[in-house]
């Protein structure tokens, strides 16, 4: 996962493919390839091949005493499920050297896991000070919580910083080693980190151009948490998770939505097999597998946001349905150490304001450990075209509550810094993405309006300017 690790070589020993002491009974996934994602793959994540069968998404992590979330986690899980892929979880583990801190980290993250019971929850151990005993304790906690514990890392680092022989005697390993940094679509077992109990081999950080981790399941371990596949109501492949979560439920809704029912605001993926736009022009390879919001529909054609191109419905796969953010079967959530109302709201696909209203909370910044919050009934996406920011809101939480990804919501509102919104701000939650140009020497609102063929009055209003306003070089202008 760290793209800067040096490559080391090792012979491929087929016996290492078998789990030494952790039996795996579900072997249907043996040989399946998949990917792992962090925040760098965005809200939606992306697969490297149409044959990929699983994803492993980062929920967050700990560096020393700093615990952090990955805001992309829940939607990445949702979009995996929507595409009929098995979704799993991992968390960054650095400098956690006491069982007390380990418990604090796991008490925070385990209730937030969006993949099903039995699915993989891996510790990403690849840097910083480490403790074999603490890692062992943490993996035991993961198992006790009902998930499949896995240890990720590079063989050299783990061998030098932990008792890897001991850990491998108890827990499945997910080891990484790369031949080089060229685009690689399948593993080269001449570059294999031979060791006992390897369940997953991460064979490249360049599964596609631009960077993406590619993995292969050596034992069937990625079947954990799933009961195989079935056929969705639309005829596609659907996974059968052991349990459900908000992200899983939302993904299943999308998977069961017919292409004929795609509507404005839904998120779709351009199929890898798509060759031509609806206009007949060829689709660039970099577009395939990417996800886009639908901004307009004309018969069998969908207009995709961001690239402003028409695609036939048959070449799109629906990933998220506007207004159908789902919640888990549970109706309450117990506040854990480190929780915020906005973070809990994002997990359940709603906003801090809606969650506060449901629970009679007057100050969205004040919740306490052990507090029981009602979460059922909070997720009903409004048909309104705007939303007013409340105390405790984040852009990603507002986006999730309205069936959008963060980038699209930011584009609708001309927001360039996702971390900066303010109480009382009115956000557009539907419509066209705003376009931005940056002022050059000598520019005025009048000259920019003339250059781009827009109304001067409208340009002033869009930028909260008046007829006397001037421009600074480099200033962002929305038009």
Secondary structure, 3 states (H helix, E strand, C coil): CCCCCCCCCECCCHHHHCCCCCCCCCCCCCCCEEEEECHHHCCCCCCCCCCCCEEEEEEEEEECCEEEECCCHHHHHHHHHHCCCEEEEEEEEECCCCHHHHHHHHHHHHHHCCCCCCCEEEEECCCCCCCHHHHHHHHHHHHHCCCEEEEEEEHHHHHHHCCHHHHHHHCEEEEECCCCCCCCCCCCCCECCCCCCEEEEEEECECCCCCEEEEEECCCHHHCCEEEEEECCCCCEEEEECCCCHHHHHHHHHHCCCHHHCCCCCEEEECCCCCECCCCCECCHHHCCCEEEEEEEECCEEEECCCCEEEEHHHEEEEECCCCCCCCCCCEEECCCCCCHHHHHHHCCCCHHHHHHHCCCCCCCCCCCCCEEECCCCCCCCCCCEEECCCCCCHHHHHHHCCCCHHHHHHHCCCCCCCCCCCCCEEECCCCCCCEEECCCCCCHHHHHHHHCCCHHHHHHHCCCCCCCCCCCCCEEEC
